[in-house]
Amino acid sequence: MTILGTGRASGGISILHAIGLGQGCSTGIGLETIVKLTSTPVPIDSDKHSLLESVVIIWNNSGLPLPPSIGWKVTSSIPIGQGLKSSSALACAALLALNEATWAGLSDSEIVDLAVAAQRHSGCTISGSMDDCWASISPGWKLIDPTQPASKSVLLTGHIEEGHAVLIILRGDRKEVSFDKFPEQSLLFERALSSLANGSIFTSMSTNGMAVAAAIGDDEALRICNSAIASGAISAGISGSGPAIAVIAFEEDATILESHLLDTGYNVISTFFSKKEIEEVI
């Protein structure tokens, strides 16, 4: 078996849920998916939505070159179905592997457009998760308009200072989420967007998490987030549509806070914000 190409993409956490106001913002974290494109098929157990098949279909439909026989080898530290952008990371990493293998020379924005199309084709997302795809392949945060092509989608962008720890609370399997009540939380989402526009990223994240929790009726998430902030966290909120909760702390406070979070009875992952080299958005 020959490795034809390799792609790497990061998981992420939400700053602003795209369903709330039609604009989304996520940022990458130090959990990663690595996809290797192989010359022979390899069984894949962790692709519930057949996303890799959709990646190949979208790639082929775009008129891009495809090796005559391919397979996939996937390794990932991103928990699946938790709101940590595992699908976006898988799609982007697979497309980056294809890009390397075929010398297609695609830009980041072209990779994002294909990843969005593949996720929509597979049915694993409603919006296409454009903000999550940008977070998967570039550092910092980007406020995204998903109605635009990726090359024109970035409304605001910024970077998060070093010295912060990201603690992820994993709360079991995802429950079915209805988006019907998101409009009822428009004032909270608008407050989150205003904080983001003013550069108050962590305030935006907490407010967004409060809005999402209220919209989906997740009272436990609200209690955990309030307790985390009372115990020294800078920010805490549901990531994506949950169930994972992202808690931000200063690095020197992370160990004590992690001990407190473990008292919830859930598993906790300690990681950091993505530190990839900054790439120009074309």
ABEGO torsion letter per residue (X at the ends): XBBABBBBBBBBBBABBAAAAGBBBBBBBABBBBBBBBABBBBBAABAAGAAAAAAAAAAAAGBBBBABBBBBBBBABBBGAGAGAAAAAAAAAAAAAAAAAGAGBBAAAAAAAAAAAAAAAGABAAGGAAAAAAAABBEBBBBBAABBAAAABABBBBBBBGBBBBBBBAEBBBBBBAAAAAAAAAAAAAAAAAAAAGBAAAAAAAAAAAAAAAAGBAAAAAAAAAAAAAGBABBBBBEAOABBBBBBBAAAAAAAAAAAAAAGBBBBBBBBBABBBBBBX
